[in-house]
Amino acid sequence: MQNLNDRLANYLDKVRSLEKANAELEVKIREYYEQKGPAAERDYSNYWAIINDLKDKINGATIDNANILLQIDNAKLAADDFKTKFDHELMMRQSVEADIGNLRRLLDQTTLTKADLEMQIESLQDELAFLRKNHQEELAALRSQITHNVNVEVDAAPQQDLNRVLDEVRSQYEGMIDKHRRDQEAWFNDKSSALSKEVAMSTETIQTTKTEINDLRRTMQGLEIELQSQQSMFCNSKPLQKAQPHAYAGYQNQINMLEQELSHMRSSIEQQGSEYKMLLDIKSRLEQEIAVYRGLLEKEESR
């Protein structure tokens, strides 16, 4: 801009210099004709009017030409600025597209992990229900066997000491109960460890999903800011759209693509939010299952 102003100032100085030289030349011509005498003097007043008019037109055309050159240079600078901004926005768009691709892969991986956890939880729940039923049946069979043994001992040997028989039966019953309790404790410890690992994995998956959701939200906010910047640039550049229609059509396409990416990003965040809540429910149910079975085991031990 300073260079253009300097050029305009040089043009004006040149015009003034030409005007001054022209005036000096007119003075010399007038002096020459005055020295020749009044007999040779002619009337040039009509020519001077035409010359002055042409001079004014030349001066005006020179100034207009300088203004046009200044506008052309300004337009070139503006075009270069828009080109720089366009390259920057294109690079940012490519970076955002790469981030979106990575987030999509993470989303697919999280979905697969979630499906695997759901299958494991369903299998563990079925196994837990089966073990509960089996445990109840074993307890019922054990009580029936003990009752039968007591009846047989009493009927077969009435002459023996009833207290001794009862002690033997009690000792046998306590041994069986203790063995059964140890077996159940070992099974519970194994299952509790497995369930605890599942809960830890679910907790880690939940934390990872939560982090991904936060990353998606930050990315979406960045995209929204970028979209607003693109729209602002597009609106501010409307006076030059007729001069460069293809470039601004590209801007509009970029804005449309960013809007589509934002829409997809919002859908992904909503979906991951639902999956996050589902994983929390699964984790809560696993913890409740562990607590219930621990209560059953403690109740059995108290007998």
Backbone as numpy.savetxt, mean C-alpha at the origin, in Angstrom:
# Nx Ny Nz CAx CAy CAz Cx Cy Cz
15.12 32.53 -17.72 14.28 33.74 -17.72 15.16 35.00 -17.72
16.25 35.00 -16.93 17.16 36.14 -16.90 17.83 36.32 -18.25
18.14 35.20 -18.91 18.75 35.27 -20.24 17.81 35.91 -21.24
16.53 35.57 -21.16 15.54 36.17 -22.06 15.39 37.67 -21.80
15.39 38.03 -20.55 15.29 39.46 -20.21 16.51 40.22 -20.75
17.69 39.60 -20.64 18.90 40.25 -21.17 18.81 40.41 -22.69
18.29 39.37 -23.35 18.15 39.46 -24.81 17.18 40.56 -25.21
16.06 40.67 -24.48 15.09 41.73 -24.77 15.71 43.10 -24.56
16.50 43.25 -23.50 17.16 44.53 -23.24 18.16 44.87 -24.35
18.87 43.84 -24.86 19.80 44.08 -25.97 19.07 44.52 -27.22
17.89 43.89 -27.48 17.09 44.30 -28.64 16.68 45.77 -28.53
16.22 46.14 -27.34 15.77 47.53 -27.15 16.94 48.50 -27.28
18.12 48.12 -26.75 19.29 48.99 -26.89 19.70 49.15 -28.35
19.58 48.05 -29.09 19.92 48.11 -30.51 18.96 49.02 -31.26
17.66 48.93 -30.91 16.66 49.80 -31.56 16.97 51.27 -31.26
17.28 51.54 -29.98 17.59 52.93 -29.62 18.85 53.41 -30.36
19.84 52.52 -30.48 21.07 52.90 -31.19 20.79 53.21 -32.66
19.93 52.38 -33.29 19.56 52.62 -34.69 18.79 53.93 -34.84
17.90 54.18 -33.89 17.15 55.45 -33.93 18.10 56.64 -33.80
19.07 56.50 -32.89 20.03 57.61 -32.71 20.87 57.82 -33.98
21.33 56.70 -34.57 22.12 56.81 -35.80 21.29 57.41 -36.93
20.02 57.03 -36.98 19.12 57.56 -38.01 18.92 59.07 -37.82
18.77 59.48 -36.56 18.59 60.91 -36.29 19.84 61.69 -36.68
21.02 61.11 -36.37 22.26 61.79 -36.75 22.38 61.89 -38.28
21.97 60.81 -38.96 22.02 60.83 -40.42 21.07 61.88 -40.99
19.89 62.02 -40.39 18.94 63.03 -40.84 19.51 64.44 -40.65
20.19 64.61 -39.51 20.80 65.94 -39.26 21.85 66.24 -40.32
22.67 65.23 -40.63 23.71 65.44 -41.64 23.10 65.74 -43.01
22.02 65.01 -43.35 21.36 65.26 -44.65 20.78 66.68 -44.69
20.17 67.07 -43.59 19.57 68.41 -43.54 20.65 69.47 -43.65
21.77 69.27 -42.96 22.87 70.24 -43.04 23.44 70.30 -44.45
23.50 69.14 -45.08 24.03 69.11 -46.45 23.15 69.93 -47.39
21.84 69.73 -47.30 20.94 70.49 -48.17 20.91 71.99 -47.81
21.11 72.28 -46.53 21.17 73.70 -46.14 22.42 74.36 -46.73
23.53 73.63 -46.77 24.75 74.18 -47.36 24.62 74.36 -48.87
23.84 73.51 -49.51 23.62 73.63 -50.95 22.86 74.91 -51.32
22.13 75.42 -50.36 21.39 76.65 -50.63 19.91 76.38 -50.79
19.10 77.45 -50.64 17.64 77.28 -50.69 17.14 76.97 -52.08
17.96 77.25 -53.14 17.44 77.01 -54.50 17.33 75.53 -54.78
18.29 74.72 -54.17 18.26 73.28 -54.44 17.43 72.50 -53.44
16.90 73.16 -52.45 16.15 72.47 -51.38 14.80 72.03 -51.91
14.42 70.78 -51.55 13.14 70.22 -51.94 12.31 69.92 -50.69
11.03 69.74 -50.89 10.11 69.45 -49.78 10.00 67.94 -49.59
10.58 67.46 -48.46 10.52 66.03 -48.14 9.58 65.73 -46.97
8.72 66.65 -46.67 7.85 66.46 -45.50 6.97 65.22 -45.64
6.47 64.97 -46.84 5.62 63.77 -47.03 6.42 62.49 -46.82
7.67 62.49 -47.27 8.50 61.30 -47.08 8.83 61.06 -45.60
9.05 62.20 -44.89 9.37 62.04 -43.47 8.22 61.41 -42.71
7.02 61.74 -43.07 5.86 61.13 -42.40 5.82 59.63 -42.65
6.09 59.25 -43.92 6.10 57.81 -44.25 7.24 57.11 -43.52
8.41 57.76 -43.51 9.57 57.16 -42.83 9.30 56.97 -41.35
8.73 57.99 -40.69 8.43 57.87 -39.26 7.42 56.76 -38.99
6.43 56.65 -39.87 5.43 55.58 -39.70 6.09 54.21 -39.83
6.98 54.07 -40.84 7.68 52.80 -41.01 8.60 52.50 -39.83
9.23 53.54 -39.31 10.08 53.35 -38.13 9.27 52.85 -36.94
8.10 53.46 -36.75 7.25 53.01 -35.64 6.84 51.55 -35.83
6.51 51.20 -37.07 6.11 49.81 -37.33 7.28 48.85 -37.09
8.48 49.28 -37.53 9.66 48.43 -37.30 9.91 48.24 -35.81
9.81 49.35 -35.06 10.01 49.25 -33.61 8.98 48.33 -32.97
7.72 48.50 -33.38 6.66 47.64 -32.82 6.87 46.18 -33.17
7.27 45.93 -34.46 7.51 44.55 -34.87 8.69 43.95 -34.11
9.72 44.77 -33.87 10.88 44.28 -33.11 10.49 43.89 -31.69
9.69 44.74 -31.06 9.24 44.44 -29.68 8.35 43.20 -29.67
7.43 43.11 -30.66 6.56 41.92 -30.73 7.38 40.65 -30.94
8.39 40.76 -31.81 9.24 39.60 -32.05 9.98 39.18 -30.78
10.47 40.15 -30.03 11.16 39.84 -28.77 10.20 39.18 -27.79
8.96 39.69 -27.71 7.97 39.08 -26.81 7.64 37.65 -27.23
7.53 37.43 -28.55 7.23 36.08 -29.04 8.37 35.12 -28.70
9.62 35.58 -28.90 10.76 34.74 -28.54 10.78 34.42 -27.05
10.42 35.42 -26.25 10.36 35.20 -24.80 9.30 34.16 -24.45
8.12 34.26 -25.10 7.06 33.29 -24.84 7.47 31.89 -25.29
8.16 31.81 -26.43 8.62 30.49 -26.91 9.59 29.86 -25.92
10.53 30.66 -25.43 11.49 30.13 -24.46 10.80 29.71 -23.17
9.82 30.51 -22.72 9.06 30.13 -21.52 8.31 28.83 -21.74
7.71 28.67 -22.93 6.98 27.43 -23.24 7.93 26.24 -23.25
9.14 26.42 -23.78 10.12 25.33 -23.79 10.52 24.95 -22.36
10.74 25.97 -21.52 11.08 25.68 -20.13 9.95 24.94 -19.43
8.70 25.38 -19.68 7.56 24.70 -19.07 7.45 23.26 -19.56
7.68 23.04 -20.87 7.63 21.68 -21.42 8.71 20.80 -20.80
9.92 21.36 -20.63 10.99 20.59 -19.99 10.64 20.24 -18.55
10.02 21.20 -17.86 9.61 20.95 -16.48 8.56 19.84 -16.41
7.58 19.89 -17.32 6.57 18.84 -17.35 7.19 17.49 -17.70
8.18 17.49 -18.60 8.84 16.23 -18.95 9.57 15.65 -17.75
10.23 16.51 -16.98 10.91 16.03 -15.77 9.92 15.46 -14.77
8.81 16.19 -14.57 7.79 15.70 -13.65 7.19 14.39 -14.14
6.98 14.29 -15.46 6.42 13.07 -16.03 7.35 11.88 -15.78
8.65 12.07 -16.00 9.60 10.98 -15.76 9.61 10.58 -14.29
9.54 11.58 -13.41 9.52 11.29 -11.97 8.26 10.50 -11.59
7.12 10.94 -12.10 5.86 10.26 -11.78 5.86 8.84 -12.37
6.45 8.67 -13.56 6.51 7.35 -14.16 7.37 6.41 -13.31
8.48 6.92 -12.81 9.34 6.11 -11.96 8.63 5.74 -10.66
7.90 6.71 -10.08 7.15 6.42 -8.86 6.06 5.40 -9.12
5.40 5.51 -10.27 4.35 4.56 -10.62 4.92 3.14 -10.75
6.07 3.00 -11.39 6.70 1.69 -11.52 7.08 1.13 -10.15
7.57 2.00 -9.27 7.91 1.56 -7.92 6.68 1.09 -7.16
5.57 1.84 -7.29 4.32 1.46 -6.62 3.80 0.14 -7.19
3.90 -0.04 -8.51 3.46 -1.29 -9.12 4.27 -2.47 -8.59
5.58 -2.28 -8.41 6.42 -3.35 -7.85 6.00 -3.66 -6.42
5.73 -2.61 -5.62 5.27 -2.83 -4.24 3.94 -3.57 -4.22
3.04 -3.20 -5.12 1.74 -3.87 -5.18 1.91 -5.34 -5.54
2.83 -5.63 -6.49 3.08 -7.03 -6.84 3.60 -7.83 -5.66
4.51 -7.25 -4.88 5.02 -7.93 -3.69 3.93 -8.15 -2.67
3.08 -7.15 -2.47 1.99 -7.28 -1.51 0.98 -8.33 -1.96
0.76 -8.44 -3.26 -0.15 -9.48 -3.75 0.41 -10.87 -3.48
1.71 -11.04 -3.69 2.31 -12.34 -3.38 2.20 -12.65 -1.89
2.43 -11.65 -1.04 2.27 -11.86 0.40 0.83 -12.21 0.75
-0.12 -11.57 0.06 -1.53 -11.85 0.31 -1.86 -13.28 -0.09
-1.35 -13.74 -1.22 -1.59 -15.13 -1.63 -0.98 -16.11 -0.63
0.22 -15.80 -0.17 0.86 -16.68 0.81 0.08 -16.72 2.11
-0.41 -15.55 2.55 -1.22 -15.50 3.77 -2.51 -16.29 3.60
-3.12 -16.21 2.43 -4.35 -16.96 2.18 -4.10 -18.45 2.26
-2.98 -18.92 1.67 -2.65 -20.34 1.75 -2.38 -20.77 3.19
-1.65 -19.95 3.93 -1.38 -20.26 5.34 -2.67 -20.33 6.14
-3.58 -19.40 5.88 -4.87 -19.39 6.57 -5.66 -20.66 6.28
-5.70 -21.07 5.00 -6.43 -22.29 4.64 -5.82 -23.51 5.32
-4.49 -23.58 5.37 -3.83 -24.70 6.03 -4.13 -24.72 7.53
-4.11 -23.56 8.17 -4.44 -23.48 9.59 -5.88 -23.91 9.85
-6.79 -23.49 8.98 -8.18 -23.89 9.16 -8.34 -25.41 9.06
-7.63 -26.03 8.12 -7.70 -27.49 8.00 -7.11 -28.17 9.23
-6.00 -27.66 9.74 -5.40 -28.24 10.93 -6.30 -28.08 12.15
-6.92 -26.91 12.26 -7.82 -26.68 13.40 -9.02 -27.61 13.33
-9.58 -27.78 12.14 -10.72 -28.69 11.99 -10.32 -30.12 12.34
-9.13 -30.54 11.89 -8.66 -31.89 12.22 -8.45 -32.05 13.72
-7.86 -31.04 14.36 -7.64 -31.11 15.81 -8.95 -31.12 16.58
-9.91 -30.36 16.11 -11.21 -30.36 16.78 -11.88 -31.72 16.68
-11.81 -32.34 15.49 -12.38 -33.69 15.33 -11.66 -34.69 16.23
-10.33 -34.60 16.27 -9.56 -35.51 17.12 -9.88 -35.30 18.59
-10.05 -34.04 18.99 -10.38 -33.74 20.38 -11.75 -34.30 20.74
-12.72 -34.16 19.84 -14.05 -34.71 20.11 -13.99 -36.24 20.22
-13.22 -36.87 19.34 -13.08 -38.33 19.39 -12.42 -38.77 20.70
-11.37 -38.05 21.11 -10.69 -38.42 22.35 -11.57 -38.20 23.58
-12.39 -37.17 23.55 -13.34 -36.97 24.66 -14.30 -38.15 24.77
-14.84 -38.52 23.60 -15.78 -39.64 23.59 -15.10 -40.92 24.05
-13.89 -41.16 23.55 -13.14 -42.36 23.93 -12.80 -42.34 25.41
-12.47 -41.17 25.92 -12.16 -41.04 27.34 -13.37 -41.38 28.20
-14.52 -40.88 27.83 -15.74 -41.18 28.58 -16.06 -42.68 28.52
-15.88 -43.27 27.33 -16.16 -44.71 27.21 -15.19 -45.53 28.04
-13.91 -45.14 28.05 -12.93 -45.87 28.85 -13.24 -45.75 30.34
-13.64 -44.56 30.78 -14.00 -44.39 32.19 -15.20 -45.25 32.56
-16.21 -45.27 31.66 -17.41 -46.08 31.95 -17.05 -47.57 32.00
-16.20 -48.02 31.03 -15.80 -49.43 31.03 -14.97 -49.76 32.27
-14.11 -48.83 32.68 -13.29 -49.05 33.86 -14.14 -49.16 35.11
-15.13 -48.29 35.25 -16.03 -48.37 36.42 -16.81 -49.69 36.42
-17.27 -50.08 35.22 -18.02 -51.34 35.13 -17.14 -52.53 35.49
-15.88 -52.51 35.03 -14.97 -53.62 35.33 -14.66 -53.69 36.81
-14.45 -52.53 37.41 -14.15 -52.51 38.86 -15.34 -53.03 39.65
-16.54 -52.60 39.28 -17.74 -53.08 39.98 -17.89 -54.58 39.83
-17.62 -55.10 38.62 -17.71 -56.54 38.37 -16.67 -57.30 39.18
-15.45 -56.77 39.26 -14.40 -57.43 40.05 -14.76 -57.49 41.52
-15.35 -56.41 42.01 -15.76 -56.40 43.42 -16.83 -57.45 43.67
-17.79 -57.54 42.77 -18.87 -58.53 42.94 -18.33 -59.95 42.87
-17.39 -60.19 41.94 -16.81 -61.54 41.81 -16.03 -61.90 43.05
-15.23 -60.98 43.53 -14.42 -61.26 44.72 -15.31 -61.55 45.91
-16.36 -60.79 46.08 -17.25 -60.99 47.23 -18.00 -62.31 47.11
-18.49 -62.64 45.89 -19.26 -63.88 45.70 -18.37 -65.12 45.77
-17.15 -65.03 45.24 -16.30 -66.21 45.18 -15.65 -66.54 46.51
-15.34 -65.58 47.32 -14.64 -65.85 48.58 -15.26 -65.07 49.71
-16.40 -65.45 50.14 -17.05 -64.71 51.23 -16.33 -64.88 52.56
-15.51 -65.99 52.62 -14.86 -66.23 53.89 -13.65 -65.32 54.12
-13.12 -64.69 53.01 -11.96 -63.82 53.17 -12.35 -62.51 53.82
-11.31 -61.86 54.26 -11.52 -60.58 54.92 -11.99 -59.55 53.89
-13.13 -58.97 54.12 -13.69 -58.01 53.16 -12.83 -56.76 53.06
-12.22 -56.38 54.16 -11.38 -55.18 54.10 -10.15 -55.39 53.22
-9.57 -56.61 53.31 -8.40 -56.90 52.48 -8.77 -56.90 51.01
-9.92 -57.47 50.72 -10.36 -57.50 49.33 -10.60 -56.09 48.81
-11.24 -55.31 49.65 -11.50 -53.93 49.24 -10.19 -53.16 49.05
-9.19 -53.41 49.91 -7.90 -52.73 49.74 -7.23 -53.13 48.43
-7.30 -54.45 48.12 -6.70 -54.89 46.87 -7.40 -54.27 45.66
-8.74 -54.27 45.76 -9.49 -53.68 44.65 -9.19 -52.19 44.53
-9.12 -51.54 45.70 -8.82 -50.10 45.68 -7.42 -49.84 45.12
-6.45 -50.70 45.54 -5.10 -50.53 45.02 -5.06 -50.75 43.51
-5.79 -51.84 43.07 -5.84 -52.09 41.63 -6.51 -50.93 40.89
-7.58 -50.43 41.46 -8.31 -49.32 40.83 -7.44 -48.07 40.77
-6.73 -47.79 41.90 -5.88 -46.61 41.92 -4.73 -46.73 40.93
-4.17 -47.98 40.79 -3.10 -48.17 39.81 -3.59 -47.93 38.39
-4.78 -48.48 38.11 -5.34 -48.27 36.77 -5.65 -46.80 36.52
-6.20 -46.16 37.56 -6.51 -44.74 37.43 -5.23 -43.92 37.24
-4.18 -44.29 38.02 -2.93 -43.54 37.91 -2.31 -43.73 36.52
-2.35 -44.99 36.01 -1.82 -45.23 34.67 -2.63 -44.45 33.62
-3.94 -44.52 33.80 -4.79 -43.80 32.84 -4.53 -42.28 32.91
-4.33 -41.80 34.14 -4.08 -40.37 34.31 -2.74 -39.97 33.67
-1.70 -40.83 33.86 -0.41 -40.52 33.24 -0.50 -40.52 31.72
-1.25 -41.53 31.23 -1.43 -41.58 29.77 -2.15 -40.33 29.27
-3.19 -39.95 30.01 -3.95 -38.77 29.59 -3.10 -37.50 29.72
-2.28 -37.44 30.79 -1.41 -36.27 30.94 -0.39 -36.20 29.80
0.18 -37.36 29.45 1.15 -37.36 28.34 0.48 -36.93 27.04
-0.72 -37.50 26.83 -1.44 -37.11 25.60 -1.77 -35.61 25.62
-2.23 -35.15 26.80 -2.60 -33.74 26.90 -1.38 -32.84 26.68
-0.24 -33.23 27.26 0.96 -32.41 27.08 1.37 -32.34 25.61
1.27 -33.51 24.95 1.60 -33.51 23.51 0.64 -32.61 22.74
-0.66 -32.83 22.97 -1.65 -32.04 22.24 -1.58 -30.56 22.62
-1.33 -30.31 23.93 -1.24 -28.92 24.37 -0.04 -28.23 23.72
1.08 -28.97 23.63 2.25 -28.40 22.97 1.97 -28.11 21.51
1.29 -29.10 20.86 0.95 -28.90 19.44 0.01 -27.72 19.26
-1.02 -27.66 20.14 -1.97 -26.55 20.04 -1.29 -25.22 20.35
-0.36 -25.24 21.32 0.35 -24.00 21.64 1.19 -23.53 20.46
1.81 -24.52 19.77 2.56 -24.14 18.57 1.64 -23.56 17.51
0.44 -24.19 17.38 -0.52 -23.67 16.40 -0.95 -22.26 16.78
-1.17 -22.05 18.08 -1.57 -20.70 18.53 -0.44 -19.71 18.27
0.81 -20.15 18.55 1.94 -19.25 18.29 2.05 -18.92 16.81
1.87 -19.98 15.97 1.92 -19.73 14.53 0.79 -18.81 14.10
-0.41 -19.04 14.69 -1.53 -18.16 14.35 -1.25 -16.73 14.80
-0.65 -16.60 16.00 -0.33 -15.26 16.49 0.69 -14.57 15.58
1.71 -15.37 15.16 2.71 -14.79 14.26 2.08 -14.41 12.92
1.19 -15.31 12.43 0.51 -15.00 11.16 -0.36 -13.77 11.30
-1.04 -13.67 12.45 -1.89 -12.49 12.69 -1.05 -11.22 12.71
0.11 -11.30 13.41 0.97 -10.11 13.48 1.50 -9.74 12.10
1.88 -10.80 11.33 2.36 -10.54 9.97 1.26 -9.90 9.12
0.05 -10.47 9.26 -1.08 -9.91 8.50 -1.37 -8.48 8.92
-1.28 -8.22 10.23 -1.51 -6.86 10.72 -0.47 -5.90 10.16
0.80 -6.36 10.14 1.86 -5.51 9.56 1.61 -5.26 8.09
1.20 -6.31 7.38 0.92 -6.15 5.95 -0.23 -5.18 5.72
-1.26 -5.27 6.59 -2.39 -4.34 6.45 -1.92 -2.91 6.66
-1.06 -2.70 7.68 -0.55 -1.34 7.91 0.28 -0.86 6.72
1.10 -1.79 6.16 1.88 -1.42 4.96 0.97 -1.07 3.79
-0.09 -1.87 3.63 -1.05 -1.59 2.55 -1.72 -0.24 2.75
-2.06 0.07 4.01 -2.69 1.37 4.27 -1.74 2.52 3.97
-0.46 2.36 4.39 0.49 3.42 4.08 0.69 3.56 2.58
0.77 2.41 1.90 0.91 2.46 0.43 -0.30 3.13 -0.20
-1.50 2.80 0.32 -2.71 3.39 -0.23 -2.73 4.90 0.00
-2.29 5.33 1.21 -2.22 6.77 1.46 -1.24 7.45 0.51
-0.09 6.79 0.27 0.86 7.36 -0.69 0.27 7.44 -2.09
-0.49 6.40 -2.47 -1.13 6.42 -3.79 -2.18 7.52 -3.88
-2.93 7.72 -2.78 -3.93 8.78 -2.79 -3.27 10.16 -2.93
-2.17 10.35 -2.19 -1.45 11.62 -2.32 -0.91 11.78 -3.73
-0.37 10.69 -4.28 0.16 10.74 -5.65 -0.95 11.03 -6.66
-2.13 10.40 -6.43 -3.25 10.63 -7.34 -3.71 12.09 -7.27
-3.80 12.63 -6.05 -4.18 14.03 -5.91 -3.17 14.95 -6.59
-1.87 14.61 -6.47 -0.84 15.41 -7.14 -1.00 15.35 -8.65
-1.26 14.13 -9.17 -1.45 13.99 -10.62 -2.67 14.78 -11.09
-3.78 14.68 -10.33 -4.98 15.41 -10.72 -4.76 16.92 -10.66
-4.02 17.37 -9.63 -3.73 18.80 -9.53 -2.88 19.27 -10.71
-1.86 18.49 -11.05 -1.02 18.84 -12.19 -1.84 18.85 -13.48
-2.73 17.87 -13.60 -3.54 17.78 -14.82 -4.47 18.99 -14.94
-5.08 19.40 -13.82 -5.98 20.56 -13.86 -5.22 21.85 -14.13
-4.03 21.98 -13.51 -3.26 23.21 -13.70 -2.69 23.34 -15.12
-2.56 22.22 -15.80 -1.96 22.27 -17.13 -2.99 22.29 -18.26
-4.25 22.53 -17.94 -5.28 22.54 -18.98 -5.04 23.57 -20.08
-4.50 24.79 -19.79 -4.29 25.75 -20.88 -3.32 25.25 -21.95
-2.45 24.27 -21.60 -1.49 23.79 -22.59 -1.86 22.44 -23.18
-3.05 21.93 -22.85 -3.43 20.60 -23.33 -3.59 20.56 -24.85
-4.05 21.68 -25.44 -4.23 21.68 -26.89 -2.89 21.60 -27.62
-1.85 22.15 -26.98 -0.54 22.14 -27.63 0.10 20.76 -27.56
-0.15 19.99 -26.48 0.45 18.67 -26.30 -0.62 17.66 -25.89
-1.51 17.27 -26.79 -2.62 16.38 -26.42 -2.15 14.99 -26.04
-1.11 14.47 -26.71 -0.69 13.09 -26.44 -0.11 12.97 -25.03
0.71 13.94 -24.64 1.32 13.89 -23.30 0.25 13.93 -22.22
-0.76 14.77 -22.38 -1.79 14.88 -21.34 -2.76 13.71 -21.38
-2.92 13.07 -22.54 -3.67 11.82 -22.58 -2.95 10.75 -21.76
-1.61 10.74 -21.83 -0.84 9.82 -21.00 -1.02 10.11 -19.52
-1.05 11.40 -19.13 -1.31 11.74 -17.73 -2.67 11.21 -17.28
-3.68 11.39 -18.13 -5.01 10.92 -17.77 -5.04 9.40 -17.62
-4.32 8.69 -18.49 -4.26 7.23 -18.36 -3.57 6.83 -17.06
-2.52 7.56 -16.70 -1.86 7.26 -15.43 -2.79 7.48 -14.25
-3.55 8.55 -14.30 -4.49 8.84 -13.21 -5.52 7.72 -13.11
-6.04 7.27 -14.27 -7.03 6.19 -14.26 -6.44 4.90 -13.69
-5.20 4.60 -14.08 -4.56 3.39 -13.57 -4.32 3.48 -12.06
-3.92 4.65 -11.59 -3.73 4.83 -10.14 -5.05 4.67 -9.39
-6.13 5.17 -9.96 -7.43 5.00 -9.32 -7.82 3.52 -9.25
-7.55 2.76 -10.31 -7.84 1.33 -10.28 -6.99 0.62 -9.24
-5.71 0.99 -9.15 -4.84 0.37 -8.15 -5.32 0.69 -6.74
-5.77 1.92 -6.52 -6.30 2.30 -5.20 -7.55 1.48 -4.87
-8.42 1.30 -5.85 -9.63 0.51 -5.61 -9.28 -0.93 -5.25
-8.33 -1.50 -5.99 -7.91 -2.88 -5.69 -7.24 -2.94 -4.32
-6.45 -1.91 -3.99 -5.78 -1.89 -2.70 -6.80 -1.83 -1.55
-7.85 -1.02 -1.71 -8.89 -0.96 -0.67 -9.56 -2.33 -0.50
-9.85 -3.00 -1.61 -10.48 -4.33 -1.53 -9.55 -5.31 -0.82
-8.26 -5.25 -1.12 -7.30 -6.15 -0.48 -7.23 -5.89 1.02
-7.25 -4.60 1.41 -7.20 -4.27 2.84 -8.45 -4.78 3.54
-9.61 -4.60 2.92 -10.85 -5.10 3.53 -10.81 -6.62 3.66
-10.33 -7.31 2.64 -10.25 -8.77 2.69 -9.28 -9.22 3.77
-8.12 -8.58 3.85 -7.16 -8.96 4.89 -7.68 -8.62 6.28
-8.48 -7.55 6.39 -9.09 -7.24 7.68 -10.03 -8.35 8.11
-10.84 -8.88 7.18 -11.73 -9.99 7.49 -10.94 -11.24 7.88
-9.87 -11.52 7.13 -9.04 -12.67 7.46 -8.35 -12.49 8.81
-7.97 -11.27 9.12 -7.35 -10.98 10.41 -8.32 -11.27 11.56
-9.58 -10.84 11.41 -10.59 -11.13 12.43 -10.84 -12.63 12.54
-10.86 -13.33 11.39 -11.09 -14.77 11.40 -9.95 -15.49 12.13
-8.71 -15.07 11.88 -7.57 -15.68 12.57 -7.63 -15.42 14.08
-8.07 -14.24 14.46 -8.24 -13.96 15.89 -9.28 -14.88 16.52
-10.39 -15.11 15.80 -11.42 -16.03 16.31 -10.86 -17.44 16.44
-10.10 -17.89 15.43 -9.51 -19.23 15.48 -8.56 -19.34 16.68
-7.72 -18.33 16.87 -6.80 -18.33 18.00 -7.56 -18.40 19.33
-8.65 -17.63 19.43 -9.45 -17.63 20.65 -10.07 -18.99 20.90
-10.59 -19.62 19.82 -11.20 -20.95 19.99 -10.16 -21.99 20.40
-8.97 -21.92 19.83 -7.91 -22.86 20.24 -7.57 -22.70 21.72
-7.45 -21.47 22.15 -7.14 -21.24 23.57 -8.27 -21.74 24.47
-9.52 -21.56 24.03 -10.66 -22.07 24.80 -10.65 -23.59 24.86
-10.32 -24.25 23.73 -10.25 -25.71 23.70 -9.18 -26.21 24.68
-8.03 -25.55 24.69 -6.96 -25.95 25.61 -7.42 -25.78 27.06
-8.08 -24.66 27.36 -8.55 -24.41 28.72 -9.60 -25.44 29.13
-10.53 -25.78 28.21 -11.58 -26.75 28.54 -10.97 -28.11 28.83
-10.05 -28.55 27.97 -9.47 -29.87 28.18 -8.61 -29.90 29.43
-7.91 -28.81 29.73 -7.14 -28.75 30.97 -8.07 -28.86 32.18
-9.24 -28.20 32.10 -10.21 -28.31 33.18 -10.72 -29.73 33.35
-10.99 -30.42 32.22 -11.44 -31.82 32.31 -10.37 -32.70 32.94
-9.11 -32.47 32.55 -8.04 -33.28 33.11 -7.88 -33.02 34.60
-7.94 -31.77 35.02 -7.84 -31.46 36.46 -9.01 -32.03 37.23
-10.19 -32.01 36.61 -11.37 -32.58 37.27 -11.22 -34.08 37.45
-10.65 -34.72 36.40 -10.43 -36.16 36.48 -9.40 -36.50 37.55
-8.35 -35.64 37.65 -7.33 -35.89 38.67 -7.90 -35.73 40.08
-8.84 -34.81 40.25 -9.41 -34.57 41.58 -10.26 -35.74 42.07
-10.70 -36.61 41.15 -11.46 -37.78 41.57 -10.55 -38.81 42.24
